[in-house]
């Protein structure tokens, strides 16, 4: 995860910060094996806007108040801290000259002295159309229009939140702390074939969701260079592997063949005792 805005180096310009912001969103999404279509279907945000957000294309994106809503929904869906990502966007957008800012208030000149010299009465005639417009009525109309726009935005935002709440929890990646992943952090216990032991060496970053005996034991990005060990009584299930080529595994000491190519997403893969027997019965690669 990138630094918060108040931790960024002062020399980092706002334009590059927005570009890196979009790249970070895309990277986190791809690590988790999530497509833009999935996010668009779940959040009801146009795929065109999501692509523009990742490309830092502010010619396509709407006003920042709406773009912040897109950032919040995107971050929630992929399992990031929504408020932290919105704060990062606000920091970069507030200093980017490409994003329109409210105009500064003009400094009014001092009012010149009023001429009180008596003048002849003006000739009466038909007043122009604009002189008959009630200024108070125009102001009231502007206020009503602004309130209506705010109310419409609030209703749309509430509707999106309700739709997102209806998405099954199992379909939304959940970020857990490293402290929760105790199976990979503890010293492995002795085992025999009464226990299934899965050992994983990570060669490339990959998003992993793993169950052991039907219970979730890992939901996080496995980073390159890491080593993880998990035990189960009956079986393991990989609910999701975001980069199949990034993991090298053994099951009870027997090497597991490669699961896929670089960047390939694998879902619902089971390792049980029958699979262990088939591994042991298969000819082993002498290399």
N, C-alpha and C positions, 0 to 999 in steps of 0.2 A: 504493500500500500504506500502511495506517495505521501510526502510531508503535508501537513496542514499549511494554509496560506501564511500564517504568522511565523512558520518555521522555514519558509522558502528563502533562498538567498536574495538579497535586495536587488542584485543585478539581473535577475530573471525577469525579462519583459513580459507584459500581459499577453501579447499575441502568441508567443511561444507557450505560455502557460495554458492558454485555451487549447492550442494544438495538442499538447501533451495530455491535457484533461480528456479530450476525445479519444486519443490513443489508449489511455488507461482504461476507459470504459470498454472499448472494443477488446482489449487484451483479457480483462476479467471475464467478459462474456464468452470469448472463445475458449479460455481455459476450462470453463464449466460446460462446454459443449452445447451452448444455447444459441439458437438462431434468432436473427432479427424478427422473423415472422412469428416465432413463439411470443416474443415480447409484445409485438404489435397486436396479436390476437388477444393477449391477456389484459393489456393496459388500454386497448382501443386508441393508441397513439399511432398515427400514420407511419408506415415503414419508411416513407420518404423523409419525415422529420427525424426518425431515429438514425437513418444513414447520414443526414446532414449534421446531426449532433456528434457522431463519431468522426466526421470529416472536418469539423469546425467550420461548416459552411453557413455563415450567418446571413447570407442573402436569401436562403430558403427558410430558415427558422423564423418563427413569429417573434413578437416582443419578448424581452427578457422575463417578464412576469409569467408568461406561458411556458417559456423554455425551462424556467426553474421547476415548473410542475412536471415537465417531461423528464428532467434529470432525477427528480425525486422518485417517480414511478419506475424508471429504468433501474436505478440503484436498488430499490426494494426487491425487484423481481430477480436480479442476479445475486442477491444476498449481501449487498454492500451497505454501509452505514449511510442512510439516505440524507440525514441532516449534514453530515460531514461533506458529502459530495456536493450538496447545494451550496454550502459555505465556500468550497473551492471554486465553484462556478461563479458565485457572486464576486469573489476577490478578483478573478481574472477579467470578468466582464466589466467591472467598474472602472478598469484602467485601459480598456481596449477602445481605441479611437474608431474602430469599425462599427461599434454598437452605438446606436443613437442615444444621446443623453438629453434630459430635459434642458431647454435653453436657459441660460442665466438671466436673472432679472435685470432689465436695463436700468441704468441710473438716470433718473429724471432731472432735467435742468430746473433751476429755480424759476418759479412763476414770476413773469415780469409784472411791474406795477400796472394796475388796471386804470385805463383811461376813463375818467369820470366826466369828461367834457360833454355837455348836453348835445344830443344829436337829433335831427329831425326824425319823426316816426317812419319806420320802414313801410314800404308799400305792401298792402295786403294782396295776397294771391293764393293760389292752390299750393299747399305745402307738398314737397316731394314725398314719394312713397316711404322712403326710409325714415323720414322725420315723424311719421305716424306710428312707428313701431315702438311698443312699450319696452323700455330697457329692462324693467323688472321681470316681464314675462319671458324675455330671452334668457335671462340669468336662471330663472326657475326651470326653463326647459333644459338648459345645460346640466343643471344639478340632477334633474329627473333622469336624463339620459345616462349620466355617469353612474347613478345608483343602479339603474337597470343593468348596465354592463357588468358591474361588480356582482350583482345578484345572479346573473346568468353564469358568470365564471364560477361562483361558489357552488351552484347547482350541478354544473358539469363536473367539477372536481369531486363533489360528494358521490356522484354517480360512478365515477371511475374507481373511487375507493371501495364502494360496495361491490363492483364487479370484480375487483382484485381480491376482495375478501372471499368471494365465492370460488376462487381457484383452489383446487385441492392442495393441502399443505405438502403432500408428497411430491408435487410437481415443482415446488419452489426450493432452490438450493438454500441450505441453512449453514451459515458460517459459525463454527464452534471455535472456542479458544484452544490453544495448544495444550493448556493444562488439562483439558477434558480428554485428550487423546493419550491416556495413560498406557494403553497396551503397547504403544511403540516406544514409550519412555522408560519402562521398567525392565529390569534384568529378566530374561526369559527363564521360565521354570523348566526343570527336566520334563521330558515327555516321551511317550512311546506311541504305538499305533492306537491306543485307547483315546488319544488326543490328536486332533488335527492342528498342525502348526503351519501357518502361512508366513513366510518371510519375504519382504519386498525391498529391493534396492531400486532407488529412483535415479534414472539417468537424465530425465527431462521433466520439467514442471508438468504436473497433471492433476486435474480435479478428480477426487476419489470419494465415492459414497459406498461404504462397506458395511454389511451386516454379518454378524456371527451368531449362529443358532437363532436367527430371526430378530436379533436386536442390533440396532445401529451402534457401531463401535468407532466409526471414523467418518467425518464429513468435513473435508478441508482440502486445500491445495497441498499435495505432496511436492516439496521442492527438490530440485536436482541435488544429488549427493546424500540424500537422506536414506536411512535404513529403518524399517518398521517390522515388528513381529506381532502376530495375533494368534490366539488359541481359540479353538472351538471344539465342542463335543461331537456335533453331527455334521455341520456344513457351514460354508461361507457363501455369501452372495454379493457380487459386485453390482450394486444398483446402477452405478454410472462410473465410467472411466473416461475422462475428458481427452486424454492423449494416450492411446493404447501402447504406442511404441516407447513411451517414457518409463515403463515399469518392467523390471526383471524379477521373477518370482520362483520360489521353490515351495512345494507342498510336502511336508514331512521329509525334507531333504532331497526330494526328487524334483529336478528342474521342470518348470512349466514352459511349454512352447510359447513363442511370441504371440501376443493377443491381437495385434493389428499393426497397421502402418502409422507413420508419423502424422499426428493430428486426427487420427480416426477415433470416433466415439463408440464405446462398447457399453451396452446396457444389459442388465439382468443375466449375468454370467455366474453359474453355480459351480462350486468346488465341494464335492462330498467324497465319501469313502469309495463309491463306485468310480468316480473320476480318478482318485488316487490309484486304484488297482489298474485302471487303463493306462495311466502314466507309467507305472512300473512294468507293465506288459509290453509297452511300445519300445522299439529299438532306440537306444540312446545315441545321440549325436556324439561321435568320438571327440569332436572339437570342444 
